[in-house]
Amino acid sequence: MAFNKSDIFDKCYSDKGNFAAQSKEDENYLISPILHGPSGPHMQFQNKPMIVWTINDYLGLAQNTEIQEAGLNAVRDWSTTTPMGARLMSGNTVSHVDLENKLASFTQKDAAILFIAGYLGVLGTITGLVGKGDTIIIDQFSHACMIDAAFLAQSRTGVKIKPFKHNDMMDLERQLKLASKENQGGILIVTEGIFGMRGDLANLPDICTLKEKYNARLFLDDAHALGVIGNEGRGSGEYFNLQNEIDLYFGTFAKAFVSIGGFASGPREVISYLRLNSRPAIFSKAHPLVLIHAIDKATDLIIDGKEKRLKMWQIATVLQTGLKKLGFDLGQTQTQITPVYIRGGDIKLAIEILHILRDEYGIFVTAVSAPVVPLGTILFRLVPTAAHSLEDVEITLSAFQSVRNRLGLN
């Protein structure tokens, strides 16, 4: 009798997994660093004060006392666990329904559905909607949750996946033509509103024109735009005056809303269908009321958050203008996301730069290398927020100038 000589755990003891080179650095320095203190622009790392540029608290609401009070009141009334169970069974409450209605109204859709995690929400929305004979056409730089959703849908139902080159409308139309000829099913275009690593915007005007031309539907993950861009903070659709053209809108609570989870909004019939056909919605526990009430208050503050948005944009503009004047490459960013690219660098250089910024200047940023960005490129992503100050920006620019001069970076 033959036995399998390979052990499924073997790969765990090698250096061939994701981020293998990075994991060789001191534990909790490059991979899973531990920050201390309340989330915000000023925290502690390895017993040193830091100016932190890695937290997506875009409007500076993480320590907002109104949100805290809403959560504390909910804990006093219902403890930390209510409700117990999935919403389809015993986990639904009036507060959950009210929040969904508020989010639907804010995003100018008929209805909304909550998900306990943003990642699960994207998985659940896409896989719950597409089926045999359908095609997913996805921007190649879409977030991992959308890519995983497409692959999961393909493995379950045989959905066809057609990636298109990033923001390339000629390639998108080419894929739409192919999908229209090859399949009799529906077509779902999948993209981000603001691309979270690069900071550029999806070309929504042309995407919406093409979706109408080829009778496709659009799923937009607006995680980095909701609460941040548009006159009233409604995100990418409002920014382009195309909110009504977005068929399925997805937002997360993990960024501007300073919580956890997400929601999809769209036509009432579609959202009702997802309640009964999205596996994460059916089988996941409902949000505890402590989070629901905190998110509800955060939603109110975001709706009324024009001043905070203006402050965030002031910080972002001064930071990006300063980095460009120092000669740093910020790529194609059009938004608050501030990527600093070092071309021709490797993980060793990334670690050296991180040590200088963190250890000598108290500037906490993170570095990204292959496979997230092309081989031979390092990306330092800075996330400006309304909670940062102009002094924070000045200190940070001085640190980057020192790094550039010391290492001779072009």
Secondary structure as UniProt FT lines:
FT   TURN            8..9
FT   HELIX           10..13
FT   TURN            18..19
FT   HELIX           20..23
FT   TURN            27..29
FT   STRAND          35..36
FT   STRAND          42..45
FT   TURN            46..47
FT   STRAND          48..52
FT   TURN            58..59
FT   TURN            62..63
FT   HELIX           65..78
FT   TURN            79..81
FT   TURN            87..90
FT   HELIX           94..106
FT   TURN            107..108
FT   STRAND          111..115
FT   HELIX           118..129
FT   TURN            132..133
FT   STRAND          135..139
FT   TURN            140..141
FT   HELIX           144..157
FT   STRAND          160..164
FT   TURN            166..167
FT   HELIX           169..182
FT   STRAND          187..192
FT   TURN            196..198
FT   HELIX           204..213
FT   TURN            214..215
FT   STRAND          217..221
FT   TURN            223..228
FT   TURN            231..232
FT   HELIX           236..239
FT   TURN            240..241
FT   HELIX           243..245
FT   STRAND          248..252
FT   TURN            256..257
FT   STRAND          262..266
FT   HELIX           268..277
FT   HELIX           279..283
FT   HELIX           289..303
FT   HELIX           306..325
FT   TURN            326..327
FT   TURN            331..332
FT   STRAND          338..343
FT   HELIX           347..355
FT   HELIX           356..360
FT   STRAND          363..364
FT   STRAND          366..368
FT   TURN            370..372
FT   TURN            375..376
FT   STRAND          377..382
FT   TURN            386..387
FT   HELIX           390..407
//
